[in-house]
Amino acid sequence: MTHTALVYYYPAPTTGGEGFFSPDGLMAALAKALVLFYPLAGRLGRDEDGRLQIDCHGEGALYVVARADCTGEDLFSNYVPSPKVRRVFVPVAPSGDPPCRMAMFQVTFLKCGGVVLGTAIHHALMDGIGAFHFIQTWSGLARGLAVAEACPSPPSHDRTLLQGRSPPHADFQHSAYSSAYLSGPPRPCITLRYSVSPKLLADLKSQCAPGVSTYGAVTAHLWRCMCIARGLASGSDTHLRVTVNVRHRLCPPVPRYFSGNAILRDLVTVKVADVLSKPLGYMTDAIKKSLEDVDDAYVRSMIDYLGLESDKGSLQAAPWQLLPESDLWVTAWLGLPVYDADFGWGAPRLVAPAQMFGTGMAYVMQQADRDKGFVVFLALEPQYVPCFEDVFYNI
């Protein structure tokens, strides 16, 4: 588990650009935001039993100011994540293991006058909901809002809300966290960008049951395209690795603005033959059923399972590049305030992951212009790309 790296691109303002992304002003606002989100100023450590913990001693977050000899048009006209973007625009920690910083930020001024804000927040500390809540707060403070206005709902840092039971007991299987599941060799991949226009989305939803979610329709389509492009054997299983927000699934619910990891990963399993022969709605129904099964009992079982595996020393980080070739992992930032990051000069033109870390990984995101629909970033083996692109747009 390591830092989640994002880039935010802000074109140069056409008017009123005085003090555009003033480094000192941003740093002052960051210092105020870190008072509320104080674990971001800490360090990843281990307790006496070797378990991960956050040492909150106020050592601070990394803040870097840089310049780059390129333009926003060069970088973001048809943006795809890449190791180069990660290296140039987002600070890189020597390691994601203890001891390491929890948060790193970089403001890069481009020769066109635009700015790229790179953020790296350790996933051991918080999930996307917590991270975007922090960015909302920081940007509001940078605009001159009072603390109570920039963060009307302060973050909850109470980790006992997700504490394991005593004695722990795992009542369900949690294969998504098994080291045996993520045991394949790394494979070469390239990152691709696909647009999901409103028309394409409507066509996908028309193949599913009424009321199907955008997430369900787009994810099912990606899953089917992946199975076809990779030529998976019809008699084999294929798995979709999903990430589930559990805040509202627990009893009592975890606060909406819980600033931790209130997510779990699960596997949706179907036969390749069913993916190829049945309507798209079959897959969206399977996804929906799997998500509905994640209730309080299932989440508590997962927490206990992770604790038991950690005690045995058998719990390993989940390197994305080891995802089996039969599987797909889709992360969807739909419904999150991704573009609510106005530091005083408007919302960003683009928000996206800086880099993809292995084949079979996909992000589904809203575009800045909502009328243009959604964008998908996908990491896939090069030999499967032509077939994938053919089936993606020819439904």
Backbone torsions as a table, in degrees:
resi	resn	phi	psi	omega
1	MET	NA	132.0	-176.4
2	THR	-144.2	-160.9	-175.0
3	HIS	-78.4	140.5	171.9
4	THR	-91.2	117.9	-173.5
5	ALA	-103.6	125.4	178.9
6	LEU	-125.9	155.4	172.2
7	VAL	-122.9	139.5	175.8
8	TYR	-119.7	122.0	-179.3
9	TYR	-106.5	128.4	178.7
10	TYR	-122.2	112.1	177.0
11	PRO	-66.9	157.6	179.2
12	ALA	-61.7	136.7	179.1
13	PRO	-68.1	143.1	178.3
14	THR	-78.8	-28.4	175.9
15	THR	-141.7	159.0	174.9
16	GLY	61.7	41.3	-176.7
17	GLY	-94.1	13.0	-179.7
18	GLU	-60.8	129.7	178.7
19	GLY	70.8	23.1	-177.2
20	PHE	-56.2	115.2	-179.1
21	PHE	50.4	51.2	176.3
22	SER	-55.6	118.9	-178.7
23	PRO	-56.5	-40.2	-179.6
24	ASP	-67.7	-40.7	178.9
25	GLY	-64.8	-41.3	177.9
26	LEU	-64.4	-40.0	-178.8
27	MET	-67.1	-38.4	178.1
28	ALA	-64.4	-41.3	177.9
29	ALA	-67.2	-37.2	177.9
30	LEU	-61.9	-42.4	179.6
31	ALA	-60.5	-39.9	178.0
32	LYS	-67.2	-41.1	-179.4
33	ALA	-65.0	-34.9	-178.7
34	LEU	-69.7	-18.9	174.4
35	VAL	-65.2	-41.8	178.2
36	LEU	-75.1	-41.1	-178.1
37	PHE	-104.9	55.4	-170.7
38	TYR	-60.5	-28.3	177.9
39	PRO	-61.3	-23.7	177.8
40	LEU	-65.3	-21.0	177.7
41	ALA	-91.5	4.3	-178.1
42	GLY	-92.5	-165.1	179.8
43	ARG	-133.1	146.0	175.3
44	LEU	-74.3	128.9	-179.5
45	GLY	-138.9	-169.3	176.9
46	ARG	-133.4	145.1	176.6
47	ASP	-83.1	-174.4	-175.9
48	GLU	-65.4	-18.1	178.0
49	ASP	-96.0	4.1	178.2
50	GLY	87.2	4.2	179.9
51	ARG	-82.9	150.0	179.4
52	LEU	-64.7	142.1	174.1
53	GLN	-148.8	164.0	176.5
54	ILE	-104.1	118.8	177.3
55	ASP	-88.4	106.7	-175.1
56	CYS	-95.6	80.7	179.9
57	HIS	-111.4	12.5	176.4
58	GLY	66.8	33.9	-179.2
59	GLU	-74.8	-15.4	172.1
60	GLY	99.5	159.9	174.0
61	ALA	-96.9	156.7	177.4
62	LEU	-81.7	133.3	179.3
63	TYR	-133.1	119.8	-173.6
64	VAL	-124.4	141.3	173.1
65	VAL	-117.3	132.8	-175.6
66	ALA	-142.9	170.7	173.4
67	ARG	-131.0	147.3	-179.3
68	ALA	-133.2	139.1	-177.2
69	ASP	-88.3	61.0	178.4
70	CYS	-152.8	169.8	-177.7
71	THR	-113.0	161.6	176.5
72	GLY	-63.0	-34.4	177.9
73	GLU	-63.8	-40.3	178.1
74	ASP	-59.4	-40.8	-170.1
75	LEU	-89.3	-38.7	-163.4
76	PHE	-119.8	5.1	178.7
77	SER	-64.8	-34.6	175.0
78	ASN	-143.7	61.7	-168.3
79	TYR	-64.4	137.7	165.7
80	VAL	-134.2	142.4	177.2
81	PRO	-61.1	149.2	-179.6
82	SER	-158.9	157.8	175.1
83	PRO	-58.0	-32.9	179.7
84	LYS	-65.3	-44.8	177.8
85	VAL	-59.4	-44.9	179.0
86	ARG	-59.6	-42.5	-175.6
87	ARG	-71.9	-37.4	-173.7
88	VAL	-84.5	-36.6	-167.7
89	PHE	-112.5	-7.1	-179.2
90	VAL	-131.4	129.3	177.6
91	PRO	-57.9	145.1	-178.5
92	VAL	-116.7	127.6	176.5
93	ALA	-82.0	145.0	176.5
94	PRO	-56.2	-31.7	-179.4
95	SER	-157.9	152.6	174.3
96	GLY	-90.0	2.0	-178.6
97	ASP	-92.1	159.8	178.8
98	PRO	-61.7	144.3	-7.5
99	PRO	-88.7	139.7	176.8
100	CYS	-152.0	159.2	177.1
101	ARG	-65.6	149.1	177.3
102	MET	-87.9	-24.7	-175.7
103	ALA	-146.5	139.2	178.7
104	MET	-140.1	138.5	-176.5
105	PHE	-136.1	145.1	178.8
106	GLN	-139.9	130.1	174.7
107	VAL	-107.0	117.0	-177.2
108	THR	-115.9	123.1	178.0
109	PHE	-90.7	127.2	-178.9
110	LEU	-92.7	161.1	-176.9
111	LYS	-70.4	-15.6	176.2
112	CYS	-82.7	-6.5	-177.9
113	GLY	99.2	-10.7	177.4
114	GLY	-77.4	174.9	-177.0
115	VAL	-134.5	142.0	170.3
116	VAL	-115.1	122.6	172.8
117	LEU	-99.1	119.4	176.9
118	GLY	-105.0	131.7	-179.7
119	THR	-124.7	141.7	176.4
120	ALA	-137.6	108.7	-179.5
121	ILE	-118.4	129.9	-175.6
122	HIS	-66.8	129.7	-176.3
123	HIS	-71.2	-15.7	174.9
124	ALA	-68.0	-20.6	-177.1
125	LEU	-89.5	-48.7	-175.1
126	MET	-154.5	158.5	177.2
127	ASP	-90.8	-173.7	-177.2
128	GLY	-62.3	-36.1	179.5
129	ILE	-61.6	-45.4	178.1
130	GLY	-65.8	-40.3	-178.0
131	ALA	-66.3	-44.1	179.4
132	PHE	-69.2	-31.0	174.0
133	HIS	-61.9	-40.8	177.5
134	PHE	-63.8	-45.8	-179.6
135	ILE	-62.8	-39.5	175.3
136	GLN	-56.6	-46.0	-177.8
137	THR	-66.1	-47.8	-179.5
138	TRP	-59.4	-47.1	-177.7
139	SER	-66.2	-36.9	177.2
140	GLY	-63.7	-42.2	177.3
141	LEU	-64.8	-36.8	178.3
142	ALA	-65.3	-27.7	177.4
143	ARG	-79.9	-4.2	178.5
144	GLY	97.5	7.8	177.8
145	LEU	-69.5	151.2	171.6
146	ALA	-68.6	159.9	-177.3
147	VAL	-56.5	-43.4	-178.1
148	ALA	-66.1	-26.4	177.4
149	GLU	-83.2	-39.6	-179.2
150	ALA	-70.6	-29.1	-178.8
151	CYS	-138.6	72.8	-177.8
152	PRO	-65.4	-21.7	176.6
153	SER	-119.5	93.0	-177.5
154	PRO	-59.3	149.4	-179.5
155	PRO	-69.1	147.8	173.5
156	SER	-99.1	126.6	-179.3
157	HIS	-108.1	15.6	-174.6
158	ASP	-76.9	97.3	-177.8
159	ARG	-74.6	-12.9	178.2
160	THR	-67.7	-15.2	178.4
161	LEU	-63.8	-25.5	179.7
162	LEU	-116.9	34.4	-179.3
163	GLN	-78.7	146.8	177.7
164	GLY	-70.6	161.8	179.3
165	ARG	-83.5	162.5	177.4
166	SER	-128.7	115.0	-2.2
167	PRO	-78.1	155.5	179.5
168	PRO	-72.3	146.5	175.7
169	HIS	-152.1	121.1	178.5
170	ALA	-90.9	108.9	-175.4
171	ASP	-91.7	-8.3	-179.6
172	PHE	-129.6	163.5	172.7
173	GLN	-83.4	142.0	-179.8
174	HIS	-129.5	68.1	-172.7
175	SER	-64.5	-25.4	-178.4
176	ALA	-63.0	-20.4	-179.1
177	TYR	-102.0	2.2	-176.8
178	SER	-74.8	133.3	176.5
179	SER	-65.3	-26.8	177.8
180	ALA	-67.7	-32.0	179.6
181	TYR	-65.7	-39.3	-177.6
182	LEU	-101.4	62.0	-172.6
183	SER	-120.6	6.0	-178.6
184	GLY	-79.8	166.2	179.2
185	PRO	-76.1	151.3	175.9
186	PRO	-65.3	149.0	-178.5
187	ARG	-129.1	146.3	178.4
188	PRO	-64.4	147.6	179.8
189	CYS	-151.8	161.3	172.5
190	ILE	-126.0	157.5	-178.8
191	THR	-102.1	133.8	-176.3
192	LEU	-122.5	157.1	178.4
193	ARG	-124.5	130.0	179.0
194	TYR	-129.6	142.0	178.3
195	SER	-100.6	135.1	174.2
196	VAL	-108.9	95.8	-178.6
197	SER	-71.5	161.8	175.4
198	PRO	-55.1	-36.0	179.1
199	LYS	-67.3	-44.9	179.1
200	LEU	-61.9	-42.0	179.1
201	LEU	-62.1	-42.5	178.9
202	ALA	-63.4	-39.4	178.2
203	ASP	-63.9	-40.6	178.9
204	LEU	-65.3	-45.8	-178.2
205	LYS	-65.6	-28.2	-180.0
206	SER	-66.8	-17.9	179.4
207	GLN	-91.0	1.9	-175.0
208	CYS	-120.7	176.1	178.3
209	ALA	-67.0	150.5	177.3
210	PRO	-55.3	140.5	178.3
211	GLY	85.5	5.1	179.6
212	VAL	-60.6	143.7	-179.1
213	SER	-78.1	157.1	174.1
214	THR	-59.4	-42.9	178.5
215	TYR	-57.0	-47.9	-177.5
216	GLY	-62.6	-45.5	-177.0
217	ALA	-66.4	-46.6	-178.1
218	VAL	-68.6	-42.2	-179.3
219	THR	-64.8	-43.1	178.3
220	ALA	-62.0	-39.7	178.7
221	HIS	-64.7	-44.6	176.9
222	LEU	-59.5	-43.0	-178.6
223	TRP	-61.3	-47.3	179.9
224	ARG	-63.4	-45.5	179.6
225	CYS	-59.5	-39.5	178.9
226	MET	-63.7	-44.2	-179.9
227	CYS	-62.1	-41.3	179.6
228	ILE	-67.8	-48.4	-176.0
229	ALA	-62.4	-37.5	-178.9
230	ARG	-83.7	-6.8	178.4
231	GLY	61.7	43.1	-177.0
232	LEU	-66.4	144.8	179.7
233	ALA	-63.4	134.2	-173.7
234	SER	-63.7	-27.1	-178.4
235	GLY	-85.9	-2.3	-176.4
236	SER	-91.6	167.2	175.0
237	ASP	-89.9	150.4	170.3
238	THR	-130.0	144.5	-175.5
239	HIS	-120.1	138.9	169.1
240	LEU	-105.5	121.9	178.1
241	ARG	-91.9	117.9	-176.3
242	VAL	-113.7	152.6	175.1
243	THR	-111.2	127.7	-172.3
244	VAL	-119.9	126.1	171.7
245	ASN	-75.3	122.1	-174.4
246	VAL	-104.9	5.6	-175.7
247	ARG	-52.7	-47.6	-176.3
248	HIS	-89.8	0.5	-177.3
249	ARG	-96.5	-7.8	-179.2
250	LEU	-93.9	157.9	177.6
251	CYS	-123.2	111.6	-5.8
252	PRO	-71.8	161.8	-178.6
253	PRO	-63.9	149.5	171.8
254	VAL	-76.9	142.0	-179.4
255	PRO	-53.1	144.6	-179.4
256	ARG	-55.3	-37.3	-177.1
257	TYR	-101.8	34.1	170.7
258	PHE	-62.6	124.2	-175.0
259	SER	-99.7	66.4	179.0
260	GLY	-151.2	-157.6	178.2
261	ASN	-101.3	88.5	177.6
262	ALA	-102.5	51.0	177.8
263	ILE	-131.5	158.4	169.8
264	LEU	-137.9	162.3	178.1
265	ARG	-112.0	140.2	-178.2
266	ASP	-140.9	164.3	179.8
267	LEU	-114.0	131.2	170.0
268	VAL	-101.7	122.3	-173.7
269	THR	-115.8	129.0	175.2
270	VAL	-141.3	166.4	175.2
271	LYS	-81.5	140.3	177.9
272	VAL	-58.1	-38.4	179.6
273	ALA	-57.8	-37.8	178.9
274	ASP	-70.6	-36.9	177.2
275	VAL	-60.8	-41.1	-174.9
276	LEU	-79.5	-28.6	-171.1
277	SER	-106.5	-23.6	-174.4
278	LYS	-97.7	161.1	179.9
279	PRO	-61.6	159.1	179.3
280	LEU	-57.4	-31.6	179.4
281	GLY	-60.3	-25.8	176.6
282	TYR	-61.3	-42.0	-178.7
283	MET	-74.0	-39.0	178.1
284	THR	-65.4	-34.8	176.6
285	ASP	-65.8	-39.6	178.6
286	ALA	-64.4	-40.4	178.2
287	ILE	-65.0	-46.4	-179.4
288	LYS	-60.6	-43.6	-179.7
289	LYS	-62.5	-42.2	179.7
290	SER	-62.7	-42.2	179.6
291	LEU	-67.1	-37.6	179.6
292	GLU	-66.6	-26.5	-179.8
293	ASP	-75.1	-12.1	179.3
294	VAL	-82.7	94.8	179.1
295	ASP	-118.9	-171.3	-177.0
296	ASP	-57.5	-44.1	-178.4
297	ALA	-62.8	-40.5	-178.6
298	TYR	-68.4	-42.1	-179.7
299	VAL	-65.2	-43.9	179.1
300	ARG	-62.3	-37.6	177.3
301	SER	-63.2	-41.7	179.2
302	MET	-63.6	-42.8	178.9
303	ILE	-60.5	-44.9	179.3
304	ASP	-66.0	-39.3	179.0
305	TYR	-59.7	-46.5	-179.7
306	LEU	-63.5	-38.1	177.4
307	GLY	-65.0	-43.2	179.4
308	LEU	-65.0	-43.0	-180.0
309	GLU	-66.9	-36.6	177.6
310	SER	-64.3	-40.5	178.4
311	ASP	-62.7	-33.7	-179.9
312	LYS	-80.4	-11.3	-178.3
313	GLY	77.2	14.3	-175.9
314	SER	-101.3	-2.6	-179.4
315	LEU	-85.6	122.3	-179.2
316	GLN	-117.0	158.6	174.4
317	ALA	-62.9	154.8	-177.3
318	ALA	-100.2	87.6	179.9
319	PRO	-68.6	123.0	-173.2
320	TRP	-61.1	-31.1	-175.2
321	GLN	-70.0	-6.9	180.0
322	LEU	-98.4	9.2	177.6
323	LEU	-60.9	131.5	-179.4
324	PRO	-57.5	151.6	-177.2
325	GLU	-64.2	-21.7	-179.6
326	SER	-80.0	-4.7	-167.2
327	ASP	-119.5	163.3	178.9
328	LEU	-136.3	142.1	176.5
329	TRP	-122.5	114.8	-178.6
330	VAL	-110.9	124.3	172.5
331	THR	-108.8	121.8	-177.2
332	ALA	-114.7	123.1	175.9
333	TRP	-101.9	50.4	179.2
334	LEU	-92.3	135.8	-179.0
335	GLY	82.6	-0.3	177.2
336	LEU	-96.4	151.9	-177.3
337	PRO	-79.2	56.1	-174.3
338	VAL	-59.7	-40.5	-175.8
339	TYR	-95.3	7.3	176.8
340	ASP	-84.9	68.5	-174.5
341	ALA	-140.9	54.5	-179.1
342	ASP	-90.1	107.6	-179.6
343	PHE	-89.4	9.3	178.0
344	GLY	127.8	-9.1	-177.6
345	TRP	-129.6	29.6	177.1
346	GLY	95.5	170.3	-179.8
347	ALA	-70.4	156.2	178.2
348	PRO	-65.0	151.9	175.3
349	ARG	-74.1	-30.0	-178.9
350	LEU	-151.8	139.7	169.8
351	VAL	-129.3	130.5	-175.8
352	ALA	-161.2	160.8	172.1
353	PRO	-63.5	145.5	179.8
354	ALA	-76.8	-30.2	-174.3
355	GLN	-154.8	147.7	171.2
356	MET	-100.1	146.8	-171.2
357	PHE	-112.5	8.1	177.0
358	GLY	168.5	157.6	-175.2
359	THR	-67.5	147.0	-178.5
360	GLY	87.2	7.8	-179.4
361	MET	-104.5	134.5	179.8
362	ALA	-137.8	144.6	171.1
363	TYR	-115.6	136.5	173.9
364	VAL	-117.2	123.8	-173.1
365	MET	-138.9	149.7	171.1
366	GLN	-71.0	143.2	173.4
367	GLN	-83.8	160.7	-179.5
368	ALA	-59.0	-41.9	174.6
369	ASP	-89.9	103.1	-174.3
370	ARG	-61.7	-23.6	179.2
371	ASP	-68.2	-17.1	-179.7
372	LYS	-89.1	-4.4	176.4
373	GLY	89.4	-134.8	-171.0
374	PHE	-126.0	162.5	175.7
375	VAL	-124.5	144.0	177.5
376	VAL	-119.1	128.0	169.9
377	PHE	-106.3	126.5	-175.0
378	LEU	-132.8	133.5	172.7
379	ALA	-100.6	123.3	-173.7
380	LEU	-144.4	152.3	176.4
381	GLU	-62.5	137.5	-174.5
382	PRO	-56.2	-36.5	-175.1
383	GLN	-68.7	-16.9	-178.1
384	TYR	-97.5	-6.1	-173.4
385	VAL	-62.8	-48.5	-178.1
386	PRO	-56.2	-44.4	-180.0
387	CYS	-67.1	-41.1	-179.7
388	PHE	-60.4	-46.4	-177.9
389	GLU	-64.4	-34.0	179.4
390	ASP	-65.7	-45.6	-176.3
391	VAL	-80.0	-24.4	-177.4
392	PHE	-63.5	-43.8	-175.9
393	TYR	-97.7	-1.6	179.6
394	ASN	-119.0	77.8	-176.2
395	ILE	-93.9	NA	NA
